[in-house]
Amino acid sequence: MTISIQDYDSTAPQLFEEARGVLQKLLPDAEIHHVGSTSIPGLGGKGIIDIMIALPDWKTKSVDGNKLVELGFAHVHPEENGRIFMSRVGETVKNDVHIHLTYVGSDDYKNFLAFRDYLRTHPDEAANYQKQKRQWLKSASGHRQFYTAQKTGYINNVLALASQLS
């Protein structure tokens, strides 16, 4: 699947809030966070509203995951490292919502929030990330798998910087 990087969409926070309202009613005990590029002011990305739903514990993942499937998030990837990825469709479209179902305190929970918060408070680094993403996309010829592989080292470096602030 090929991807593209779009400029920041100032409507993303409102789209997240609308989705959060629906999701919070469905899963009242969960923490619901806007993560990913659209959660960082000024940062462009694939145009996807990434939402992390952190359950109080992992025991209810099947029940809560089934509720999300009933809501239309029927494209479900297998559990991987304490996270289940869900989307409405297999082929992503602009302003689509992706769900990252995890539990409070998991590594993904901590990393999603640390990465987002670091880039929100370091706009120069967010601008650098934007520049890097465009270069990675070009060298990956738009292929998601290659693009994602190139981002991993950078993300790990930002997480190391964020951990120094904690």
N, C-alpha and C positions, 0 to 999 in steps of 0.2 A: 504494500500500500504506500502510495506517495503522499507526502505532506507538504505544507507550505507554512511560512511564518508570516503572520499578519501583524499589522500595527496594533498597539493597545486600543482596546475598545472600552470607552468610558461607561458603557452600559453594563459591563460585566458584574460590578458589585450589586446592581439592582437585580440582575438576573439571578445571581446567587441568593439574594435575600428572598426572592419569590420562591425559589426551589427550597430554601431552608424552611420557610413557613410550612410548606407541604410536608417535608420530611420530618420536621419536629413534631407535628401532629401524629404522624405515623409511628415515630420512635421517640416518645417524650423523654426517655431516660438517657438518650445518646447525646454526645457532644457533636455538633455539626460545624465544621470549619471550611472556609473558602481557602483552598490551597492551589498551587500551580501558578503558572505565569499570569493568568487573569486576576489573581489576587494581589498582584504587586503593581501599584500605580505606575503607569508609563511603560510597563514591560509588555512587549508583543509576544505572541506565541501562536499556537495552533488554533486559537479561538475556541478552546474547550473550557467549560466551567468545571474545574476539578473540585469535587467536594469530598472531604474526608469525614466519614461518619465513624466516631469512636464510641464503641459500646462500653458500658461499665465493666463488663466481663465478656469473655469469649464463649461462654457456655450457651448464650442465646443466639449465636451467629446464624444457625440454620433457620430458626423462627423469624428473626429479623431480616435475614436475607430473602426468605420467602415473601415477606411483606413488600420488599423492594421489587421483587419479580412481579408481584401483583400490580405494582404501581407502573410497570412497564420496563423495568431494568432487567430484561430477560436475556441479555447477552452477558453471561456470567463466565468468568475465567476461574480455573481451579484455585483453591487456596494456595498461597505461596508466602512463606515467611510471616505468617500471622496477618495476612491481608487478602481480601477477596476483591478483585476488580470487577465492576459491573458498568454496563452502558445500555442504552436503549436499543442501539443498532450496532451491527458489526462494522459498518462503514461510517466514520465520523463526519459530521457536518458542522459548520460554524454555529457556535452557541449551544452545541450539544452539551449534555451534562454527563460527566463520568463520576462514578462513585468509587471511593477507596474505603472499603469496609474493614475496620480494624478494631482494636480495643485500647482503652485509655492506658497509657504507660508502655505500649509496645514500642519497638524500635522505629517502626514506620510513623507512629503517632508523634514521637519526639522529633524525628528527622523532618517530616513534613512541616511542622510548626517552626523548627529552628531555621530551616532554609528560607521559608517565607518571611519570617520575622527579620532575619539578617538582611535580606535584600530590601525589605521595606525601610529599614533604618540606615541602609548604605546605598543611596541612589546611584553613586558612581559605580559601585559593583554591579548593580542591576543593569546599568547602561553597558557595562563591559559584558555581562551575560548576554544581553540582547545582541551585541556585535558578534560574540562567539557563536551564538545560535545560528545566525545567518551564515557564518563561515562553515559551521558543521553541516548545515543543510545543503549548502553548495557542494561540499566534498562528498556528501552521502548521496548526491543526485536525487534528493527528495525521498529516499527510502527510510521509513520510520525506524527499522531495526538498526541500521547503520548510524543514523542520526542519534538515536538513544544511546548507543554504545559510546559515542564520542562525548556525550554530556556527562557520563558517569564520573570520570575523574574530576571534572570541574565541580560537580555537586559535592563530591567527597571533600574537596578542598574548602568549599564554602562551609560545609558542616564542621570541619576542623576549626575554622576561624570562629564560627558561632559558639563552639564548645569552649573556646578560650574566654568568651565573654560571660559564661554562666558561672 
